[in-house]
Amino acid sequence: MKNPITAKRLYLAMSNAQMKAQELANASGVSKSSISQYLKGSHSPSNISSGKLSKILNVDPLWLMGFDVPMNNSLSHKPHHKGVTIPILGRVAAGIPIEAIKDVIDTEEITEEMSKTGEFFGLKIKGDSMVPDLYNGDVVIVRKQDDAETGDTVIATVNGDEATCKRLRKYKDGIELISNNPSYKPFEYSNKEILEMPVRIIGKVVELRRKF
């Protein structure tokens, strides 16, 4: 039986717990293939599977199954971790400090532990240049920083334009900003161009928040 409510609630609970399907499968004993079906909404978990999943995710099994009950499992003895709210931006304009941008379209929560590692904001992805990892409408959690390492996915501004999301590659004489989608060619910038255009890294993508 299809159950879109369980699919949305399971995704929310996994996001809050910062768990991937394989991690949840290992911890709960419910197979990864079953969890994938629940996330797609094509199948509903049994009472036994709901119990196993809810125990690991610290939610009420009835809530997970779609019933109108509170999300939190009152029987759980796991400590509650208070979240920190961050803004989700529709765009990042070059030259404007993140805290001054008015285009806040939503909010997300990150853990207190994560918030202690830096300053964070969310950004809604536009276009298909980062497919298949990131799709149009996805939200990424970004740690503000002005440098990153080769292989990192970064948010960067080029020549005063609106910020873009790309994969970074560094080399001795400059950098490349690379799209995951092979239809888009990489952008190469020499060290001179980086300074003169300028090309600025404003953050590193640390997490994906995808909504169904």
C-alpha positions as a Markdown table, in Angstrom:
| # | Residue | x | y | z |
|---|---|---|---|---|
| 1 | Met | 0.0 | 0.0 | 0.0 |
| 2 | Lys | 1.3 | 3.4 | -0.9 |
| 3 | Asn | 1.9 | 5.9 | 1.9 |
| 4 | Pro | 3.2 | 9.3 | 1.0 |
| 5 | Ile | 2.8 | 10.6 | 4.5 |
| 6 | Thr | 5.2 | 8.0 | 5.9 |
| 7 | Ala | 7.6 | 8.8 | 3.1 |
| 8 | Lys | 7.7 | 12.5 | 4.1 |
| 9 | Arg | 7.9 | 11.7 | 7.8 |
| 10 | Leu | 10.6 | 9.1 | 7.4 |
| 11 | Tyr | 12.7 | 11.6 | 5.3 |
| 12 | Leu | 12.2 | 14.3 | 8.0 |
| 13 | Ala | 13.2 | 11.9 | 10.8 |
| 14 | Met | 16.3 | 10.7 | 8.9 |
| 15 | Ser | 17.3 | 14.3 | 8.2 |
| 16 | Asn | 16.9 | 15.3 | 11.8 |
| 17 | Ala | 19.0 | 12.3 | 12.8 |
| 18 | Gln | 21.5 | 13.0 | 10.0 |
| 19 | Met | 21.3 | 9.4 | 8.9 |
| 20 | Lys | 21.5 | 7.9 | 5.4 |
| 21 | Ala | 19.4 | 4.9 | 4.3 |
| 22 | Gln | 22.4 | 2.4 | 4.7 |
| 23 | Glu | 23.2 | 3.8 | 8.2 |
| 24 | Leu | 19.5 | 3.4 | 9.3 |
| 25 | Ala | 19.4 | -0.1 | 7.8 |
| 26 | Asn | 22.5 | -1.1 | 9.8 |
| 27 | Ala | 21.2 | 0.3 | 13.0 |
| 28 | Ser | 17.6 | -0.9 | 12.8 |
| 29 | Gly | 17.9 | -4.2 | 11.0 |
| 30 | Val | 15.4 | -3.1 | 8.4 |
| 31 | Ser | 16.8 | -3.7 | 4.9 |
| 32 | Lys | 18.0 | -0.7 | 2.8 |
| 33 | Ser | 15.8 | -1.7 | -0.1 |
| 34 | Ser | 12.7 | -1.6 | 2.2 |
| 35 | Ile | 13.7 | 1.8 | 3.6 |
| 36 | Ser | 14.1 | 3.1 | 0.0 |
| 37 | Gln | 10.6 | 1.8 | -0.8 |
| 38 | Tyr | 9.2 | 3.6 | 2.3 |
| 39 | Leu | 11.0 | 6.8 | 1.2 |
| 40 | Lys | 9.5 | 6.6 | -2.3 |
| 41 | Gly | 6.0 | 6.1 | -0.7 |
| 42 | Ser | 5.5 | 2.9 | -2.7 |
| 43 | His | 5.2 | 0.7 | 0.4 |
| 44 | Ser | 4.2 | 1.1 | 4.0 |
| 45 | Pro | 6.3 | -0.3 | 6.8 |
| 46 | Ser | 4.8 | -3.0 | 9.0 |
| 47 | Asn | 4.2 | -2.4 | 12.7 |
| 48 | Ile | 7.4 | -4.3 | 13.4 |
| 49 | Ser | 9.5 | -2.3 | 10.9 |
| 50 | Ser | 7.9 | 1.0 | 12.2 |
| 51 | Gly | 8.9 | 0.0 | 15.7 |
| 52 | Lys | 12.5 | -0.7 | 14.7 |
| 53 | Leu | 12.9 | 2.5 | 12.7 |
| 54 | Ser | 11.2 | 4.7 | 15.2 |
| 55 | Lys | 13.5 | 3.4 | 18.0 |
| 56 | Ile | 16.6 | 4.4 | 16.1 |
| 57 | Leu | 15.1 | 7.7 | 14.8 |
| 58 | Asn | 13.7 | 8.7 | 18.2 |
| 59 | Val | 10.1 | 9.2 | 16.9 |
| 60 | Asp | 6.8 | 7.8 | 17.8 |
| 61 | Pro | 6.1 | 4.7 | 15.6 |
| 62 | Leu | 2.4 | 5.7 | 15.2 |
| 63 | Trp | 3.6 | 9.2 | 13.9 |
| 64 | Leu | 5.9 | 7.4 | 11.5 |
| 65 | Met | 3.0 | 5.3 | 10.2 |
| 66 | Gly | 0.9 | 8.4 | 9.4 |
| 67 | Phe | -1.3 | 8.8 | 12.5 |
| 68 | Asp | -2.1 | 12.2 | 14.0 |
| 69 | Val | 0.1 | 11.9 | 17.1 |
| 70 | Pro | 3.2 | 14.0 | 18.2 |
| 71 | Met | 6.4 | 13.2 | 16.4 |
| 72 | Asn | 8.6 | 12.8 | 19.4 |
| 73 | Asn | 8.6 | 9.4 | 21.1 |
| 74 | Ser | 7.7 | 10.1 | 24.7 |
| 75 | Leu | 9.1 | 6.7 | 25.8 |
| 76 | Ser | 12.6 | 7.5 | 24.4 |
| 77 | His | 15.4 | 8.2 | 26.9 |
| 78 | Lys | 17.6 | 9.7 | 24.2 |
| 79 | Pro | 18.7 | 13.3 | 25.0 |
| 80 | His | 17.0 | 16.0 | 23.0 |
| 81 | His | 19.4 | 18.0 | 20.9 |
| 82 | Lys | 18.3 | 21.6 | 20.4 |
| 83 | Gly | 18.5 | 22.8 | 16.8 |
| 84 | Val | 19.8 | 26.1 | 15.5 |
| 85 | Thr | 17.7 | 27.9 | 12.9 |
| 86 | Ile | 19.5 | 29.2 | 9.8 |
| 87 | Pro | 18.1 | 31.2 | 6.8 |
| 88 | Ile | 17.5 | 29.6 | 3.4 |
| 89 | Leu | 18.4 | 32.1 | 0.6 |
| 90 | Gly | 16.9 | 32.2 | -2.8 |
| 91 | Arg | 20.1 | 33.8 | -4.2 |
| 92 | Val | 23.4 | 35.2 | -3.0 |
| 93 | Ala | 24.3 | 38.5 | -4.6 |
| 94 | Ala | 28.0 | 39.3 | -5.0 |
| 95 | Gly | 29.4 | 41.9 | -2.7 |
| 96 | Ile | 26.5 | 41.8 | -0.2 |
| 97 | Pro | 27.2 | 40.2 | 3.2 |
| 98 | Ile | 25.1 | 37.1 | 3.8 |
| 99 | Glu | 23.5 | 38.6 | 6.9 |
| 100 | Ala | 22.4 | 41.6 | 4.8 |
| 101 | Ile | 20.6 | 39.6 | 2.1 |
| 102 | Lys | 16.8 | 40.1 | 2.2 |
| 103 | Asp | 16.0 | 37.2 | -0.1 |
| 104 | Val | 15.2 | 34.7 | 2.7 |
| 105 | Ile | 12.7 | 32.2 | 1.4 |
| 106 | Asp | 12.7 | 29.6 | 4.3 |
| 107 | Thr | 14.6 | 28.4 | 7.3 |
| 108 | Glu | 16.2 | 25.1 | 8.2 |
| 109 | Glu | 17.6 | 23.7 | 11.4 |
| 110 | Ile | 21.1 | 22.4 | 12.0 |
| 111 | Thr | 22.4 | 20.8 | 15.2 |
| 112 | Glu | 24.1 | 22.8 | 17.9 |
| 113 | Glu | 27.2 | 20.7 | 17.4 |
| 114 | Met | 27.4 | 21.7 | 13.7 |
| 115 | Ser | 26.7 | 25.4 | 14.5 |
| 116 | Lys | 29.7 | 25.5 | 16.8 |
| 117 | Thr | 32.0 | 24.7 | 13.8 |
| 118 | Gly | 31.3 | 28.0 | 11.9 |
| 119 | Glu | 28.6 | 30.2 | 10.4 |
| 120 | Phe | 26.0 | 28.6 | 8.2 |
| 121 | Phe | 23.3 | 29.5 | 5.7 |
| 122 | Gly | 21.1 | 27.6 | 3.2 |
| 123 | Leu | 20.9 | 28.2 | -0.5 |
| 124 | Lys | 18.2 | 27.0 | -2.9 |
| 125 | Ile | 19.8 | 25.4 | -6.1 |
| 126 | Lys | 18.8 | 26.8 | -9.4 |
| 127 | Gly | 19.3 | 25.0 | -12.8 |
| 128 | Asp | 20.7 | 21.6 | -13.6 |
| 129 | Ser | 24.4 | 22.2 | -13.8 |
| 130 | Met | 25.1 | 20.0 | -10.7 |
| 131 | Val | 22.9 | 17.1 | -11.7 |
| 132 | Pro | 22.9 | 14.2 | -10.7 |
| 133 | Asp | 24.1 | 15.2 | -7.2 |
| 134 | Leu | 22.0 | 18.4 | -6.9 |
| 135 | Tyr | 18.8 | 19.2 | -8.6 |
| 136 | Asn | 16.8 | 22.4 | -9.3 |
| 137 | Gly | 15.0 | 23.3 | -6.1 |
| 138 | Asp | 17.3 | 21.4 | -3.7 |
| 139 | Val | 18.5 | 23.2 | -0.6 |
| 140 | Val | 22.1 | 23.0 | 0.4 |
| 141 | Ile | 23.6 | 23.8 | 3.8 |
| 142 | Val | 26.7 | 26.0 | 3.4 |
| 143 | Arg | 29.4 | 26.8 | 5.9 |
| 144 | Lys | 30.7 | 30.3 | 5.2 |
| 145 | Gln | 34.4 | 30.3 | 4.3 |
| 146 | Asp | 36.7 | 32.0 | 1.8 |
| 147 | Asp | 38.7 | 28.9 | 0.8 |
| 148 | Ala | 38.2 | 25.2 | 0.2 |
| 149 | Glu | 40.0 | 22.1 | -1.1 |
| 150 | Thr | 40.0 | 20.4 | -4.5 |
| 151 | Gly | 36.9 | 18.2 | -4.7 |
| 152 | Asp | 34.8 | 20.3 | -2.4 |
| 153 | Thr | 31.5 | 21.7 | -3.7 |
| 154 | Val | 31.5 | 25.4 | -3.1 |
| 155 | Ile | 29.5 | 28.5 | -3.5 |
| 156 | Ala | 31.4 | 31.1 | -5.5 |
| 157 | Thr | 30.9 | 34.5 | -7.1 |
| 158 | Val | 32.5 | 35.4 | -10.4 |
| 159 | Asn | 33.0 | 39.0 | -11.8 |
| 160 | Gly | 30.3 | 40.4 | -9.5 |
| 161 | Asp | 27.6 | 38.0 | -10.6 |
| 162 | Glu | 25.1 | 36.1 | -8.4 |
| 163 | Ala | 26.7 | 33.2 | -6.6 |
| 164 | Thr | 26.9 | 29.8 | -8.2 |
| 165 | Cys | 27.4 | 26.3 | -6.9 |
| 166 | Lys | 30.3 | 24.3 | -8.5 |
| 167 | Arg | 32.9 | 21.7 | -7.7 |
| 168 | Leu | 36.4 | 23.2 | -7.0 |
| 169 | Arg | 39.6 | 22.0 | -8.5 |
| 170 | Lys | 42.8 | 23.8 | -7.5 |
| 171 | Tyr | 46.1 | 23.8 | -9.4 |
| 172 | Lys | 49.3 | 25.8 | -9.3 |
| 173 | Asp | 48.3 | 28.6 | -11.7 |
| 174 | Gly | 44.6 | 28.9 | -10.8 |
| 175 | Ile | 41.4 | 27.1 | -10.3 |
| 176 | Glu | 38.5 | 25.4 | -12.1 |
| 177 | Leu | 34.8 | 25.6 | -11.2 |
| 178 | Ile | 33.3 | 22.4 | -12.5 |
| 179 | Ser | 29.7 | 21.4 | -13.1 |
| 180 | Asn | 28.7 | 17.8 | -12.4 |
| 181 | Asn | 26.5 | 17.8 | -15.5 |
| 182 | Pro | 28.8 | 17.0 | -18.5 |
| 183 | Ser | 26.7 | 19.3 | -20.7 |
| 184 | Tyr | 28.4 | 22.3 | -19.0 |
| 185 | Lys | 32.1 | 23.0 | -19.6 |
| 186 | Pro | 34.3 | 23.9 | -16.6 |
| 187 | Phe | 35.3 | 27.5 | -16.0 |
| 188 | Glu | 39.1 | 28.0 | -15.7 |
| 189 | Tyr | 40.6 | 31.1 | -13.9 |
| 190 | Ser | 44.2 | 32.0 | -13.6 |
| 191 | Asn | 45.5 | 33.4 | -10.4 |
| 192 | Lys | 45.6 | 36.9 | -12.0 |
| 193 | Glu | 41.9 | 36.5 | -13.1 |
| 194 | Ile | 41.0 | 35.4 | -9.6 |
| 195 | Leu | 42.3 | 38.7 | -8.2 |
| 196 | Glu | 41.1 | 41.0 | -11.0 |
| 197 | Met | 37.6 | 39.7 | -11.9 |
| 198 | Pro | 37.4 | 38.8 | -8.9 |
| 199 | Val | 36.6 | 35.1 | -8.3 |
| 200 | Arg | 35.6 | 34.6 | -4.6 |
| 201 | Ile | 34.6 | 31.5 | -2.7 |
| 202 | Ile | 32.1 | 32.4 | -0.1 |
| 203 | Gly | 31.2 | 28.9 | 1.3 |
| 204 | Lys | 31.5 | 25.2 | 1.2 |
| 205 | Val | 28.5 | 22.9 | 0.8 |
| 206 | Val | 28.3 | 20.5 | 3.8 |
| 207 | Glu | 24.8 | 19.0 | 3.5 |
| 208 | Leu | 21.9 | 18.5 | 1.2 |
| 209 | Arg | 18.3 | 18.9 | 2.3 |
| 210 | Arg | 16.0 | 17.5 | -0.4 |
| 211 | Lys | 12.2 | 17.7 | 0.0 |
| 212 | Phe | 9.8 | 15.3 | -1.7 |
